[in-house]
Amino acid sequence: MKAIEFNHVGKQYRLGLVSTGTFKNDLSRWWAMNVLGKEDPFLKIGDTNIRSTKGESEFVWALKDINFSVEQGDVVGIIGKNGAGKSTLLKLLSRVTAPTVGEINVCGRIASLLEVGTGFHPEMTGRENIYMNGAIMGMTKAEITRKLDEIVDFSGCERYIDTPVKRYSSGMKVRLGFAVAAHLEPEILVVDEVLAVGDAEFQKKAIGKMQDVSKGEGRTVLFVSHNMAAVRSLCQKGVVLRDGMTNFIGTVDDAVNHYLASSTTQAEKQKLMTDYITNCKSFLKIDEIQINNTPYNSTSLTQGQEVLDVLIKGKTQEPMKCDIKLIIKKLDETPVACFIEGRYKGVLCDVPPGVFTFERHIRLPKYLANGDYLIDLFLHEPRRQDFFGVPNCQTLHIEGFYDQYASPITLSEDGFIGLESANI
């Protein structure tokens, strides 16, 4: 059963002036849209929502041709860059504003938490705001009273529950707002990036509550966040928005990987690489770095080809005692393994002043699962400093490695360790 259905939904805004410019046209627009139920007669073709470029039109499509559906009980992550249209999508769903074109079909009662303190009256106490929010959602006073103690306990604001909300911190408002939204039994829970305001303990509690609401009670959750780890742990499906349009729809892992892989262009990666190479110690100049004979690009490895050939060329004016440090990370930048051969074998390279070439043939550990990874590369002096480093210097694709009996914690002969036991 479909809980939410978006059918060719679009939202257009006019930049600058809000009105049409004349009272007559404003009245005509109101009559057409609110009385006759027609589209805006003054609607014009607008620019795509690319926030970083200057458009030629005063109209912009914040959302354009959005088409997807959400089944009852699904937990869907809405992800994308700032300005991609995520919050606009949730505002349309919550009926804070109406779509310019298209329609949204919703089956069930919606509870929304879109911004800090949404729906709270600052002069009313926390307790009074709980009752007011519940009434807005269609709850009876008896239903709210039955849930009141549970809401207050979950929010952690019991001491201040009879204090006006205007005296709450932003984190306390989020705590109380989420507690109300999650406990007043909505069929659909809509949560925007407000959990980022809360502390780590509350974020963990809130994600656990959303999991209980979706899995235990079979309710639908739409979750917007820039925290990819939270999206992965909570959601089953993902929708990637880009420039106001749906860029990808699929499983949450595929959606997150697609978003992370497309978030930086190849030209931006090359510029980032160049910036890091030039921004090293004053006495050091890096001329070239390569992984598997490929600069600024991606590397693919399969079973039987588990070696990364790392090359660093440069020139130093001072002597160095160092070695290569290589970190392998998931696409959400969670580290999974680190290579520092010299530190753990007690053999560091003495580099005299002048031109130098570092070469390492690094055999990857077998516990790396199939998929895409990022590589950080450093010229490292243990316990002291990195002479230079290039985060996310390459994308690594692995296929056919995984050995379920390999231990990620044990130091291998090749210098790899699990990051849990490393102190780097």
N, C-alpha and C positions, 0 to 999 in steps of 0.2 A: 504493500500500500504506500502510495506517494504522500509524504508529509508536506513537501514543498516542491513547487514546479515553477520554473522561470521560463516564460515563452516570449522570446525575441524582445527582451526587456532592454530599454535604453533610458538614460537620464542625461538631459542636456541642460547646461547652465549658460547664462549670459554673463560674460565678464564685465566688470565695471558697473553700469547702471542696472538695477534690478527690474525697473518698470519698462514698459514699451516706449515711454517718452511722452505719451499723452494720456489724459484721463479717459478719453473716448476709447482708445485702443485697450487700455487696462480693463475697462468695463466689458468690452467685447470679448477679451480673453477669458475673464471670469465667467461670463455667461456661457461661452462655448464649452469650457472645461468642467464647470461645476453644476450647471443646469442641464445642458444638452448632452454632457458626457462625451464630448468629441475631443480630438487632439487640439493642441494649442494652434490657433490660426496664424500666429506670428512666428511659428517654428521655422527656423532656417537651417540649411545645411551647415554644419559646423566642422571645426577641426577635430582630429583625433586627440585624445587626452595624453599628449606627450609633454610633461611638465617642464622639461629641460630646454625646450625650444620655443621660440616666439612664433605664434601662429598669425595668419593673415585675417582670420575671422574673429569677431567678438563673441562668437558662440563656441562652446566646447562640449564634446560628449564625454562626460565623466564615466559613463558606462554605455556600451554599444553592443546590441545583438547578443545579449546574455541568454544562453540556452542550456539548462541542465536541470535535473531533478534530484531530490533527496528522498530516499526511502525512510519509512518510519523506523526509528531505532538506530539510524546511521549517525556516526560522529564524523563530521566533514571539516577538514582544515581549509581555510581560505588564506592563501599565501600570495605574496607578490611584493614588489618594491613599494616604497612610500609614494602615494599618489596614483597607485594602480587602479583604485576604485573599490578597495575592500570595504572600507567604512561606509561608502555610499551604498554598496550592495546591501549591507546589514540595515542601514537606515530605511531603504525601500522595503525590505522585508518586515521591519518593525513598524512600518507606516508612519515614520517620522516625516517622510516626504513621499510624494507620489511619483511613479515612473512617468517619463515624458511619452514613451511609446511602450507597447507590449503589456503583458499582464502577469501577475504573480498569484498563483493559487496556493493557499495554505490550509492545511487540515489540522486544526488544534489551536490551543491557546499558547501565545508566545510570551516568554519573559526575556527582556533584553537588558543587557548591561553594556552600553555603548561607550560611555564616557564616565569619568570619575564623578560620582554624585548624581548620575542621571535620575531624574524623577524625584529627587529629594527637595523638600522645602527647607531652606536654611534656618528659618525661625522656629521650625517644629523640632521636637526632640526625636531621638532615634526610634523610640517606641511608637510615637505618633506617625513617623514616616513609614514604619513597617505596616501599620494598619492602612495608611493611605495607599501605599504601593499595592498591597493586597487587594484593596477595593478597586483600584484601576485595572487590575488583572482579572476582576470578576469573582474574587473570593468573598465569601461571607465573613462576618465578624467572628462567628464561632469557629470557622476553619482556620482563620489567622491566629486566634487565641490558642487553639490546639497546637499550633506549630511554633508559637512565640518563644518558649523556653529553648527549643532546639535551635532556632535562628540566632538568638542572643548568644547562646553557648558557642555556636560555630564561629560567629563573628569575632569573639574575643573582646567585645566592647561592653561587657556587662556593667562595668563601673560607670560608664558614660552614657548608658542607654536612655537616661532621663535628662540628658544635656542637649541643648539645641545643636543641630547638625553643623551649623556655621562655625562651631568651635572645634570640630573634628579635623584631624589632619587628613591629607589626601589618602593616605594608606588606610585610615580608619573608615573613611567613606567607602572605599573599595571593599573592605572587609564586610561592612554592613550591607552594601548594595548587592554583593555576590551572594551573601547568606540569604537575603530576601528572595532573589531571583531563583536560587537553586532549591529552596525549601518549600516554595508555595505551589508546588506540583504543576508546573507548566508542561504541556506536551512537547513544546519546542523551546530550547534554551539557546539564546544568541549571546555570545561573549566576544567582545572586541578586545583590543590590546590593553585592557585595563589591569590585567593581573601583573603587568610589569611594574606597576606602582607598589604592589604589596611586597612584603619581605619574603625571604626564601621559605620560611616555615609555612606561611599562608599560601604561597604558590603551590607548594607540595600538597597541602590540604585541599585546595581548590581543585587541582587536577584530579585528586583521588575522588572528590565529590562528583565531578563531572563523569568520571568513569563509572561510579555507582549509579548515577542518574541514567546513563545510556545503557549499560550492560544489565544492571540489576532491575531497573524499572522500565526499560524499553523505550526511553524517550529520545528525541532527536536533539543533537547538539551541533551548532555551527560555531566554529572556534577560529578567530583571527589572531595570529601571533607571528612575531619575527623570530621567536625562539623555536628553531627547527627540532631540537631535542624534545620539547614539550609537544609539538605537533605530532612527531613520530610516536611518542608514547601514548597519546590520547586518541588520535584519530585513526580511522580505517581507510578513509578516502581523502583525496586532496583535489582542490581546484586552484590552478595557478592563474592569476589575473595579470595582464600586462597591457599598459596603455588603455585601460578601460574595457578590454576584451578578454574573453577566456582564451588562454594560451595553452592550457593542458588540463585534462580531467582524467583521473585514474586512481590507482592505489596510492596510499600516502607516501610509501617509499619512492615510487616512481615519480610522484608529483614533486617531492622535496628534491630528489636528484635532478629532475628537469629544471627546477627553479635555480638550484645552486650552480648547475652547469651552464645555464644561460645568463646568469647574473653579470658575468664579466666577459666582454668580447676579447677576441684574440689580440686585437690592437691594444686594448687596455692592459692585458697581461704582459705584453712585450714592453709597454711603457713602464709598468710597475717593476718588471725585472730590471730594466735599465736604471730606474731610480734607485733601487736597492744596491745595484752594483756600484754606482757612483757614490752612494752614501755609506762608505765604509771608513775605517780608521784613516787618519790623515796621511800616514806613512805608507798606506797600502793602495795599490791600484789593481783592480780585477779587469782583465782583458776579455776573458771568455769563460763561460761555464756550459757544460753539456751533460745530459744524461742519456745514455744509449745513443750517442752521436746525434742528438736532436736538441737544438736550442729552442727555448720559448714555446714548447709544444707539448704533445701528450705522448705517452709511451704505453705500449700494450705488451703484456707478458702472458705466456701460456705454460702449461706443464712441460717441464724439460728446459724451459728458458727462464729460470728464476733469478737471473743475475742482472743487476743494474750497474752499468759502467759509468762511473762518475769522473768527470774531468773538470779541473779548475786551473786556469792559467792566469798569472798576474806578475806583479813586481812589487817588492817591498824595500823600503829604505832602512828598516830595522829588523833585527833577527826575531824570529817567532818560534815558539815551541807549541805545536798544535796538530790537529787532525780534523778530518771531516766528521761532522755530525749530521745525520739524516733522520728526519722524523716523517713517519707515514701517518696520515690522518684520513678520517672519513670526510665526505663532502661537506658535512656540517661542522667540520674542523675539530672533531673529537679525535685526539691522538690515540693511536692503537699500538705503535711500536717505535722504537728509537734505536739508531745505530751510532755507537761511539766506540770504535774499535780500540783506539789508542789508550783511552782512559782505563778500560777494563783489562787490557793485556799489558799495561804498563809500558807501552811503546809509543811514544809521541815523536813526531817528525821535527827535527831541528832544521829550520828554514833560514839560511843565511841571507843577508841583504843581496838584492839582485832579482833576476828573473827566476820564477819557479813554476813547476807543473805538478799538480796533485792528481794522482790517478788511483781510483779504488774500484775493485770488482766486488760488489756487495751482493751476496746471495741472500735473497729474501726468505723470511721464515715461512714454514708451510701452513701456519695457522691462519693466514690471511684468507678470508672468504672471497669468493668471486664478487666482482663489482668494481666500482670506480673509487679511487683514492686521490688525495693531494700529497705532494712531496714538499717538505721544507728542507732547505739545504743551507748549512752553516760551515764556516771555517772557525773551529772551536778550540779554545784553550780551557781545559777543564777547570772548574771551580773559580775561574777568573772572568772570562769575557768571551764574547763572540767577535772576532775581527771583522766579519761581515756575515750577513745572512739574507736569504731570499725566501720568505714565506710563499707557499703556493706556487713554487717555480714551475712545476709541471703537474699534469694530470696523469695518473697511473691506472690503467685498466688491467685487471687480473682475471684470468679464466683458468679453471682446472687445478688450482693450488691446494685447496682446502684439505687438511689432514686433521680429523677430529681428535686424534690422539696426541697431537703436538701441543706442548705447553707454552703459552704466551709469556710466562713469568720467568722461565729458566733462561739464564744467559747461554746463548749458543756459541759455538766455536767461531762463528762469523761476527760476533760482537753485537748481536741483536738482543734487546731486553724488552720485556713488557714495561710500560710506563709506570705501572703501579709500584715497581720496585726500583725505579730510577730516581736519582736526585740530580737533575741537570739544570 
